[in-house]
Amino acid sequence: TMEGYLTKQGGSGSGRGFVARLVRTKNWKKRWFELRGKTLTYYAARGGAVKGSVELAGARLHVGPKSFAVEKPDGSRMGLMCCEGTGKHAAWVQALQFAIGGGETAAPPPLDAAPPPPPPP
């Protein structure tokens, strides 16, 4: 389980007005995100109306140095997301990778966990 505010790149103004559709501008909006099991849901604000949701089974995560995007199993993207601070970015990426990778019974390892020992010779 993980939750918090992320900044999400939106579409072309959701088709509002001729000019928005013509120029296909992208806007960034702060949204409240909740990752529960294999479902990532986002809201207009904490406690607000659901804006969207994606089941992460079969999804792919594309990670950049300051942002990430979830590619749905059908190939569409949920949008580009970013958060303040590299620690938060790393935590979200790790949690999403864990959810996509199938881990459900145990918590993901902490960010500062030591790497596993090498296999015996």
MIMAR-361069 format. One record per atom (N, C-alpha, C, O, CB): x, y, z; residue in one letter; atom name. Coordinates in pm, whole numbers, plus 32768, in hexadecimal, padded with zeros to 4 digits. Glycine has a CB too. Layout:
REM MIMAR-361069
x  y  z  type  atom
X  Y  Z  a  CA
...
END
This chain:
REM MIMAR-361069
x  y  z  type  atom
8054  7F8A  8000  t  N
8000  8000  8000  t  CA
8058  807C  8000  t  C
80B6  8087  804F  t  O
7FA1  8000  8079  t  CB
8039  80D7  7FA7  m  N
8082  8155  7FA1  m  CA
801F  81BF  7F73  m  C
7FC6  81A5  7F22  m  O
80FE  814D  7F40  m  CB
8030  8237  7FA8  e  N
7FD8  82A4  7F7E  e  CA
8022  8327  7F8A  e  C
8083  8334  7FD5  e  O
7F57  82A6  7FD2  e  CB
7FF2  8389  7F3F  g  N
802D  840E  7F46  g  CA
800F  845D  7EC7  g  C
7FD5  8429  7E67  g  O
80C3  8405  7F5B  g  CB
8037  84DB  7ECA  y  N
8022  8532  7E57  y  CA
8091  851F  7DF1  y  C
8107  851B  7E14  y  O
801A  85C5  7E82  y  CB
8069  8513  7D73  l  N
80C3  8512  7D01  l  CA
8090  857A  7C9F  l  C
801A  859D  7CA1  l  O
80CC  8483  7CBE  l  CB
80E7  85AA  7C4C  t  N
80BD  8605  7BE2  t  CA
80B2  85B2  7B63  t  C
8111  8570  7B3A  t  O
8122  867D  7BCF  t  CB
803C  85B6  7B24  k  N
801E  8563  7AB0  k  CA
800A  85B9  7A35  k  C
7FC6  8620  7A38  k  O
7FA2  850C  7ACA  k  CB
8048  858D  79C8  q  N
8035  85D3  794A  q  CA
7FB0  85A8  790F  q  C
7F95  8531  78FD  q  O
80A9  85B7  78E7  q  CB
7F5E  860A  78F2  g  N
7EDA  85EE  78BC  g  CA
7EDA  85EC  7826  g  C
7F42  85FA  77E5  g  O
7E76  8653  78ED  g  CB
7E64  85DB  77EF  g  N
7E54  85D6  775F  g  CA
7E46  8660  7723  g  C
7E83  86C0  7751  g  O
7DDB  8582  773B  g  CB
7DF7  8667  76BF  s  N
7DEA  86E3  7672  s  CA
7D77  8737  76A6  s  C
7D26  8769  7657  s  O
7DD6  86C5  75DE  s  CB
7D6E  8747  7727  g  N
7D01  8797  775E  g  CA
7C7D  874D  775C  g  C
7C12  878A  7764  g  O
7CF4  8818  7713  g  CB
7C83  86C9  7750  s  N
7C0D  8672  7750  s  CA
7BA9  869B  76E5  s  C
7B30  868B  76F7  s  O
7BCB  8674  77D9  s  CB
7BDB  86D0  7675  g  N
7B82  86F2  7607  g  CA
7B31  876F  761E  g  C
7AD0  8787  75D6  g  O
7B27  8683  75ED  g  CB
7B56  87C0  7680  r  N
7B0A  8839  769D  r  CA
7B2F  88A7  763C  r  C
7B9A  88E3  7646  r  O
7B22  8868  772E  r  CB
7ADA  88C1  75E1  g  N
7AED  8931  7585  g  CA
7B3A  890B  7508  g  C
7B8B  88AE  7508  g  O
7B34  89A1  75CB  g  CB
7B1F  8954  74A1  f  N
7B5C  893C  7420  f  CA
7BF3  894F  7424  f  C
7C3E  88FE  73EC  f  O
7B20  8998  73B8  f  CB
7C21  89B9  7464  v  N
7CB1  89D7  7468  v  CA
7CFD  896A  74B3  v  C
7D68  8942  7486  v  O
7CC9  8A60  74AA  v  CB
7CC9  893A  7522  a  N
7D0B  88D0  756F  a  CA
7D1B  8852  751A  a  C
7D84  8812  751E  a  O
7CBC  88B0  75EF  a  CB
7CB4  8830  74CE  r  N
7CBD  87BA  7478  r  CA
7D1D  87D2  7405  r  C
7D62  8776  73D9  r  O
7C32  8794  7442  r  CB
7D23  884C  73D4  l  N
7D78  886C  7362  l  CA
7E0B  8869  7386  l  C
7E5B  882F  733B  l  O
7D54  88F4  732B  l  CB
7E32  88A5  73F5  v  N
7EC0  88AF  7417  v  CA
7EF1  883B  746D  v  C
7F6A  882A  747D  v  O
7EDA  8930  745F  v  CB
7E97  87EB  74A6  r  N
7EBC  8777  74F7  r  CA
7F20  879B  7564  r  C
7F88  875B  7572  r  O
7EF6  870B  749F  r  CB
7EFF  87FF  75B0  t  N
7F56  8828  761E  t  CA
7F4F  87C2  768F  t  C
7EE8  8783  76A5  t  O
7F2E  88B4  7651  t  CB
7FBD  87B4  76D5  k  N
7FC3  875B  7749  k  CA
7FCD  87B3  77C5  k  C
8014  8818  77C5  k  O
803D  86F6  7740  k  CB
7F85  878C  782D  n  N
7F8C  87D7  78A9  n  CA
7FB4  877A  791A  n  C
7FA6  8700  790E  n  O
7F05  881C  78C8  n  CB
7FE5  87B2  7986  w  N
8010  8766  79FA  w  CA
7FB5  8788  7A6F  w  C
7F9C  87FD  7A8B  w  O
80A4  8783  7A1D  w  CB
7F85  8721  7AB2  k  N
7F2B  8736  7B24  k  CA
7F56  86E0  7B98  k  C
7F80  866D  7B87  k  O
7E99  8718  7AFE  k  CB
7F4C  8718  7C0E  k  N
7F6A  86CF  7C89  k  CA
7EF2  8677  7CA8  k  C
7E81  86A6  7CB0  k  O
7F8A  8731  7CFF  k  CB
7F0D  85F5  7CBB  r  N
7EA3  8594  7CD7  r  CA
7ECB  853C  7D4D  r  C
7F42  8526  7D65  r  O
7E85  853D  7C5A  r  CB
7E69  850A  7D96  w  N
7E80  84AE  7E04  w  CA
7E7D  8420  7DCB  w  C
7E1C  83F9  7D8A  w  O
7E15  84C0  7E75  w  CB
7EE8  83D3  7DE3  f  N
7EF3  834A  7DB1  f  CA
7EF3  82E8  7E24  f  C
7F29  8302  7E8F  f  O
7F72  833A  7D5D  f  CB
7EB5  8275  7E0C  e  N
7EB4  8208  7E6C  e  CA
7ED7  8187  7E22  e  C
7E97  8164  7DBE  e  O
7E2A  81FC  7EB5  e  CB
7F3C  8141  7E54  l  N
7F61  80BE  7E20  l  CA
7F38  8058  7E88  l  C
7F71  8053  7EF5  l  O
7FFB  80B6  7E00  l  CB
7ED6  8006  7E66  r  N
7EA3  7F9E  7EC1  r  CA
7EAA  7F19  7E77  r  C
7E61  7F03  7E16  r  O
7E10  7FBF  7EF1  r  CB
7F00  7EC1  7EA6  g  N
7F12  7E42  7E61  g  CA
7F45  7E5A  7DD4  g  C
7FB2  7E91  7DC2  g  O
7E8F  7DF2  7E5D  g  CB
7EF8  7E32  7D71  k  N
7F1D  7E43  7CE5  k  CA
7ECA  7EAE  7C9F  k  C
7EC1  7EAF  7C24  k  O
7F10  7DBF  7C9B  k  CB
7E8C  7F07  7CED  t  N
7E39  7F70  7CB2  t  CA
7E70  7FF9  7CD6  t  C
7E86  8018  7D4B  t  O
7DA7  7F63  7CE3  t  CB
7E87  804A  7C6F  l  N
7EB2  80D5  7C82  l  CA
7E3B  812E  7C5E  l  C
7E09  812B  7BED  l  O
7F30  80F7  7C29  l  CB
7E0E  817C  7CC0  t  N
7D9A  81D4  7CAD  t  CA
7DC4  8263  7CCA  t  C
7E12  827C  7D25  t  O
7D23  81A9  7D0A  t  CB
7D8F  82C0  7C7D  y  N
7DAB  834D  7C9B  y  CA
7D2B  839D  7CA3  y  C
7CC6  837E  7C64  y  O
7E08  8389  7C32  y  CB
7D33  8405  7CF5  y  N
7CC0  8458  7D19  y  CA
7CE1  84EB  7CFE  y  C
7D56  8511  7CF7  y  O
7C98  8443  7DAE  y  CB
7C7A  853C  7CF0  a  N
7C8F  85CC  7CE0  a  CA
7CDA  8604  7D58  a  C
7D32  8658  7D49  a  O
7C07  8615  7CCD  a  CB
7CB7  85D4  7DCF  a  N
7CF9  85FD  7E4C  a  CA
7CE3  858D  7EB1  a  C
7C91  8534  7E9B  a  O
7CC1  8686  7E82  a  CB
7D2C  8591  7F1D  r  N
7D1C  852B  7F85  r  CA
7C8B  852D  7FB5  r  C
7C57  8595  7FDC  r  O
7D7F  8544  7FFC  r  CB
7C4A  84B9  7FB3  g  N
7BBE  84AF  7FDA  g  CA
7B5E  84DD  7F6E  g  C
7AE5  84E0  7F85  g  O
7BA7  84FF  8056  g  CB
7B91  8502  7EF9  g  N
7B3D  8534  7E8E  g  CA
7B0B  84C7  7E31  g  C
7B15  8450  7E4F  g  O
7B87  859B  7E3E  g  CB
7AD7  84F2  7DC1  a  N
7A9E  8497  7D5E  a  CA
7B0C  844C  7D14  a  C
7B76  8485  7CF7  a  O
7A46  84E3  7CFB  a  CB
7AF3  83CE  7CF4  v  N
7B51  837E  7CA6  v  CA
7B5B  83B9  7C1A  v  C
7AF5  83D2  7BD9  v  O
7B26  82E8  7CA2  v  CB
7BD6  83CE  7BEC  k  N
7BED  8400  7B65  k  CA
7C14  838F  7B06  k  C
7BF9  8396  7A8E  k  O
7C59  846B  7B66  k  CB
7C54  8327  7B3C  g  N
7C7D  82B8  7AE8  g  CA
7CBB  8249  7B3A  g  C
7CDF  825C  7BAE  g  O
7CDF  82E7  7A7E  g  CB
7CC6  81D5  7AFC  s  N
7CFC  8160  7B41  s  CA
7D36  8101  7AD9  s  C
7D08  80FD  7A67  s  O
7C8F  811A  7B97  s  CB
7D9C  80B6  7B02  v  N
7DD5  8052  7AA8  v  CA
7DFD  7FD7  7AF9  v  C
7E39  7FE1  7B64  v  O
7E4F  808B  7A5B  v  CB
7DDA  7F62  7AC2  e  N
7E08  7EE4  7AFB  e  CA
7E95  7ECF  7AC6  e  C
7EAC  7ED7  7A4D  e  O
7DA8  7E6C  7AD6  e  CB
7EF3  7EB4  7B20  l  N
7F7F  7EAC  7AF9  l  CA
7FA9  7E22  7AC5  l  C
8018  7E15  7A91  l  O
7FD4  7ED0  7B6D  l  CB
7F54  7DBD  7AD1  a  N
7F76  7D39  7A9B  a  CA
7F8A  7D46  7A05  a  C
7F2F  7D6F  79BC  a  O
7F06  7CD0  7ABC  a  CB
8000  7D23  79D6  g  N
801F  7D2C  7948  g  CA
804D  7DB5  791A  g  C
806B  7DC8  78A4  g  O
7FAA  7D04  78FA  g  CB
8053  7E15  7974  a  N
807E  7E9D  7951  a  CA
8117  7EA4  794A  a  C
815C  7E49  7978  a  O
8048  7F04  79B7  a  CB
8149  7F0F  7911  r  N
81D9  7F29  790C  r  CA
81F3  7FB2  7947  r  C
81A0  800D  793B  r  O
8211  7F1E  787A  r  CB
8266  7FC1  7986  l  N
828D  8040  79C1  l  CA
8303  8079  7974  l  C
8369  8035  7963  l  O
82B0  8030  7A58  l  CB
82F6  80F3  7945  h  N
8362  8139  78FF  h  CA
8398  81A3  795F  h  C
834E  81FA  798D  h  O
832F  817A  7877  h  CB
8419  819B  797E  v  N
8453  81F0  79E5  v  CA
84BA  824D  79A8  v  C
8514  8223  7960  v  O
8493  819B  7A53  v  CB
84AC  82CF  79C8  g  N
850E  8333  79A5  g  CA
8550  8366  7A24  g  C
852B  833C  7A91  g  O
84CE  83A6  7956  g  CB
85B1  83BF  7A18  p  N
85F8  83EF  7A8E  p  CA
859F  843B  7AF1  p  C
85BA  843B  7B69  p  O
8668  8448  7A64  p  CB
8535  847B  7AC0  k  N
84DE  84C8  7B1A  k  CA
844B  84A7  7B09  k  C
83F6  84E1  7B4D  k  O
84F3  855B  7B02  k  CB
842B  844A  7AB1  s  N
839F  842B  7A95  s  CA
8390  8397  7A75  s  C
83F3  834E  7A67  s  O
836A  8480  7A21  s  CB
8314  836D  7A6B  f  N
82F6  82E4  7A43  f  CA
826D  82E1  7A03  f  C
821C  833C  7A16  f  O
82FD  8283  7ABD  f  CB
8253  8277  79B7  a  N
81D2  8267  7975  a  CA
81AA  81D4  797D  a  C
81FF  817C  7974  a  O
81D7  8297  78E1  a  CB
812A  81BC  798E  v  N
80F5  8135  7991  v  CA
80B5  811B  7908  v  C
805D  8164  78DC  v  O
808D  8121  7A06  v  CB
80E4  80B1  78C7  e  N
80A9  8086  7849  e  CA
8048  8015  7868  e  C
806F  7FAE  789D  e  O
8116  8059  77E2  e  CB
7FCC  8029  7846  k  N
7F64  7FC6  7861  k  CA
7F79  7F4C  7806  k  C
7FBD  7F55  77A0  k  O
7ED6  8002  784A  k  CB
7F40  7ED9  782C  p  N
7F4F  7E61  77D9  p  CA
7F21  7E74  7748  p  C
7F52  7E30  76EE  p  O
7F03  7DF0  7817  p  CB
7EC1  7ED0  7730  d  N
7E92  7EE7  76A7  d  CA
7EEF  7F43  7658  d  C
7ED4  7F62  75E4  d  O
7E07  7F23  76AA  d  CB
7F5E  7F70  7697  g  N
7FBF  7FC5  7652  g  CA
7FAB  805A  7668  g  C
8004  80A8  7646  g  O
7FBB  7FA9  75C1  g  CB
7F3A  8082  769F  s  N
7F24  8111  76BA  s  CA
7F6E  8138  773A  s  C
7F8D  80E4  778E  s  O
7E8C  8131  76C6  s  CB
7F8A  81B9  7747  r  N
7FD1  81E9  77BD  r  CA
7F74  8230  781B  r  C
7F15  8272  77F2  r  O
8043  8245  7796  r  CB
7F91  8222  789D  m  N
7F43  8268  7902  m  CA
7F6E  82FA  7908  m  C
7F26  834D  7942  m  O
7F52  8226  798C  m  CB
7FDE  831B  78D0  g  N
8012  83A3  78D3  g  CA
8096  83A9  791B  g  C
80B9  834E  7967  g  O
7FAE  8400  7916  g  CB
80DD  8411  7904  l  N
815E  8427  7944  l  CA
8146  845F  79CF  l  C
80F4  84BA  79E0  l  O
81B8  8485  78EF  l  CB
818E  842A  7A32  m  N
817D  8456  7ABC  m  CA
8204  8479  7AF7  m  C
826A  843D  7AD3  m  O
8138  83EA  7B11  m  CB
8206  84DA  7B50  c  N
8281  84FD  7B96  c  CA
825D  852A  7C23  c  C
81EA  854C  7C40  c  O
82CF  856D  7B4A  c  CB
82C2  8529  7C7A  c  N
82AE  8554  7D03  c  CA
8328  85A0  7D30  c  C
8393  8597  7CF4  c  O
8291  84DB  7D61  c  CB
8317  85EB  7D9A  e  N
8385  863C  7DCD  e  CA
83E6  85E4  7E1A  e  C
83BE  8595  7E6F  e  O
8350  86AD  7E26  e  CB
8464  85F2  7DFD  g  N
84CC  85AC  7E48  g  CA
84ED  8523  7E0F  g  C
8494  84D7  7DE9  g  O
84A2  859C  7ED6  g  CB
856E  8505  7E09  t  N
859A  8485  7DD2  t  CA
8572  8411  7E2D  t  C
855A  83A3  7DFB  t  O
8630  8485  7DBE  t  CB
8569  8428  7EB0  g  N
8540  83BD  7F0A  g  CA
84B2  8390  7EF0  g  C
8495  8318  7EEF  g  O
854D  83EA  7F99  g  CB
8457  83F0  7EDA  k  N
83CC  83CD  7EBC  k  CA
83C3  8388  7E35  k  C
8378  8327  7E25  k  O
8373  844B  7EBE  k  CB
840F  83B9  7DD3  h  N
8410  837D  7D4D  h  CA
843C  82EB  7D58  h  C
83FA  8293  7D21  h  O
846F  83CB  7CEE  h  CB
84A8  82D2  7D9E  a  N
84DC  824A  7DAD  a  CA
8477  81F1  7DF7  a  C
8466  817C  7DD2  a  O
8562  824B  7DF9  a  CB
8436  8225  7E5C  a  N
83D5  81D7  7EA9  a  CA
835D  81B0  7E51  a  C
8330  813E  7E55  a  O
83A5  8225  7F24  a  CB
8329  820F  7E02  w  N
82B8  81F1  7DAA  w  CA
82E1  818B  7D41  w  C
8297  812C  7D26  w  O
8284  8271  7D68  w  CB
8356  819E  7D05  v  N
8384  8141  7C9D  v  CA
8391  80B5  7CD8  v  C
8364  8054  7C9B  v  O
840C  8170  7C62  v  CB
83CD  80AA  7D4C  q  N
83DF  8028  7D8B  q  CA
8358  7FE7  7DAC  q  C
8345  7F6F  7D94  q  O
8433  8036  7E0B  q  CB
82FB  8033  7DE2  a  N
8277  7FFD  7E05  a  CA
822C  7FD0  7D87  a  C
81EC  7F67  7D88  a  O
8224  8066  7E51  a  CB
8233  801F  7D1D  l  N
81EF  7FFA  7CA0  l  CA
822F  7F7F  7C62  l  C
81E9  7F26  7C33  l  O
81F2  806E  7C3D  l  CB
82B3  7F79  7C61  q  N
82F8  7F04  7C2C  q  CA
82D1  7E87  7C7A  q  C
82BC  7E1D  7C40  q  O
8390  7F17  7C2F  q  CB
82C8  7E94  7CFD  f  N
82A1  7E25  7D53  f  CA
8214  7DF7  7D32  f  C
81FA  7D7F  7D27  f  O
82AC  7E4C  7DE6  f  CB
81B7  7E56  7D22  a  N
812C  7E34  7D04  a  CA
8121  7DF3  7C7A  a  C
80D7  7D92  7C69  a  O
80D3  7EB2  7D0B  a  CB
8168  7E28  7C18  i  N
8163  7DF1  7B91  i  CA
81A5  7D67  7B8D  i  C
8177  7D0E  7B45  i  O
81A9  7E50  7B2E  i  CB
8210  7D56  7BDC  g  N
825A  7CD9  7BDB  g  CA
8216  7C66  7C21  g  C
8248  7BF6  7C1B  g  O
82DD  7CEE  7C19  g  CB
81A7  7C7E  7C62  g  N
815B  7C11  7C9C  g  CA
8168  7C01  7D31  g  C
812A  7BA8  7D6A  g  O
8182  7B96  7C5C  g  CB
81B8  7C54  7D73  g  N
81C7  7C46  7E03  g  CA
8149  7C73  7E4B  g  C
8120  7CE6  7E3D  g  O
823E  7C94  7E34  g  CB
810D  7C1A  7E96  e  N
8096  7C3E  7EE1  e  CA
809E  7C11  7F72  e  C
8057  7C47  7FC7  e  O
801B  7C03  7EA1  e  CB
80F3  7BB0  7F90  t  N
80F1  7B77  8015  t  CA
8152  7BBA  8074  t  C
8142  7BAC  80EE  t  O
810F  7AE6  800E  t  CB
81B3  7C00  8042  a  N
8215  7C40  8099  a  CA
822A  7CD0  806C  a  C
8211  7CF3  7FF8  a  O
829C  7BF3  8099  a  CB
8257  7D21  80C8  a  N
8272  7DAD  80A6  a  CA
82F0  7DB4  8052  a  C
8347  7D5F  805F  a  O
8281  7E04  8127  a  CB
82FB  7E19  7FFB  p  N
8375  7E28  7FAD  p  CA
83E9  7E48  800A  p  C
83D4  7E7F  8076  p  O
8366  7E96  7F42  p  CB
8464  7E25  7FE3  p  N
84D6  7E43  8039  p  CA
84E8  7ED9  8047  p  C
84C7  7F23  7FEB  p  O
8555  7E03  8002  p  CB
851D  7F07  80B9  p  N
8533  7F97  80C8  p  CA
859A  7FC8  8064  p  C
85EE  7F7C  8034  p  O
8561  7FB7  8158  p  CB
8593  804A  8046  l  N
85ED  8083  7FE1  l  CA
867F  8074  8007  l  C
86D5  806A  7FAF  l  O
85CD  8114  7FCD  l  CB
869D  8071  808A  d  N
8729  806A  80B4  d  CA
8753  7FDB  80D7  d  C
87BA  7FC7  8119  d  O
873F  80C4  812C  d  CB
8706  7F77  80AB  a  N
8727  7EEC  80C9  a  CA
87A9  7EC4  8082  a  C
87C4  7EF0  8012  a  O
86B4  7E8E  80A0  a  CB
87F6  7E72  80C4  a  N
8873  7E41  8089  a  CA
8851  7DE1  8017  a  C
87EC  7D9B  801F  a  O
88CC  7DFD  80F4  a  CB
88A5  7DDD  7FAE  p  N
888A  7D7E  7F41  p  CA
889B  7CEF  7F72  p  C
88E4  7CD7  7FD3  p  O
88E8  7D99  7EC8  p  CB
8858  7C90  7F32  p  N
8865  7C04  7F5D  p  CA
88F5  7BD3  7F49  p  C
893C  7C05  7EF2  p  O
8802  7BAA  7F0E  p  CB
891F  7B73  7F9A  p  N
89A8  7B42  7F8B  p  CA
89B6  7AF6  7F09  p  C
8953  7AC1  7ED5  p  O
89CE  7AE7  8002  p  CB
8A30  7AF0  7ED1  p  N
8A44  7AA7  7E54  p  CA
8A30  7A12  7E6A  p  C
8A41  79E1  7ED9  p  O
8AD0  7AC2  7E1B  p  CB
8A0C  79C9  7DFF  p  N
89F8  7939  7E0E  p  CA
8A7C  78F5  7E2E  p  C
8AE6  7927  7E08  p  O
89BB  78FD  7D8D  p  CB
8A77  7884  7E75  p  N
8AF3  783E  7E96  p  CA
8B36  7807  7E18  p  C
8AF3  77E6  7DB7  p  O
8AD7  77CC  7EF8  p  CB
8BBC  77FF  7E1C  p  N
8C04  77CD  7DA4  p  CA
8BEF  773A  7D8A  p  C
8C25  7704  7D29  p  O
8C98  77E8  7DB1  p  CB
END
